[in-house]
Amino acid sequence: MTVKKVDTHQHFWNLDIVEYSWLVPEYGPLYRTFGPQELEPQLKEAGIDLTVLVQSANSYDDTNYMLMQADRFDWIGAVIGWLPLWNPREVARMLDNKYMKHPKFRGMRHLIHEEQDPDWVVWPMVVEGLKQLQERKLIFEVVAVYPNHLKHVPTLAEKLPDLTLIIDHLAKPPIKDKVMDAWADQLAAAARYPNVYAKISGLNTAADWTTWSASDLKPYIDFAIEQFGADRLMFGSDWPVCILAGDYRKVWLETNKALSGCSAAEIDAILGGTAMKVYRIGE
């Protein structure tokens, strides 16, 4: 049986409909609208069957826009939206009255790296908000940018042992500097918890934007496989952010090269099998 290939991390943003506080002209090629019609041919070229559409703004407008796209395009298999975690009652209300009713809504994330307090994600009220996700068997994706946030993942995993936590972009390891050290220690600590998963995504923009290749990514990917196993790892393109350092095709091809040496079963898991199970795509 052929395992479907899943891109677990792609974004859309529409500057005419949603406000993205972080998206400013200084981001150059990212400062425009990116939509499904632009991504679709790139998915087909890579042989990707399905995607997970991920939050780009801390707002209901962004979540609603994503769910609208998911209704229109069958290849969007799951949506990770947003909720105000510091307000558990509001989280529960919006989940029960709206988002849990959508067949592709699977969880949420918050741009915690935009918060002034790097400890925001472990605030007591935020943990209470996360409990609402745990009770409903939803996912929390952690924008665990190293070194400020990855260290909090074990804390969340202990407090919320039944909540599925997914570390985006392997927490942005220091690939450009070609070091692992503290990042490796923190990732290994997070991997000890069975409810923690991670994405092999967004690594090209953590490397040297002009010279990166599979050989730069491979030590970090190999270490993640060693710690998590393929059954807790997933591929993601991080499109369109990835165009800052290449394009969709290069990210796909170089990631596949970096997986050389893995077994066929491991590759199948990372490129789709794990995602189909974790995001319950098709249910």
Secondary structure, DSSP 8 states (H G I E B T S, - for coil): -----EEEEE--B-TTT---TT--GGGGGGSS-B-HHHHHHHHHHHT--EEEEE--SSSHHHHHHHHHHHHH-TTEEEEEE---TT-HHHHHHHHHHTGGGSTTEEEEE--GGGSSSTTGGGSHHHHHHHHHHHHTT-EEEE---TTTSGGGHHHHHHH-TTSEEEEGGGG---TTTT--HHHHHHHHHHHTSTTEEEEE-S-GGGS-TTT--HHHHHHHHHHHHHHH-GGGEEE---BTGGGGGS-HHHHHHHHHHHTTTS-HHHHHIIIIIHHHHHTTTT-
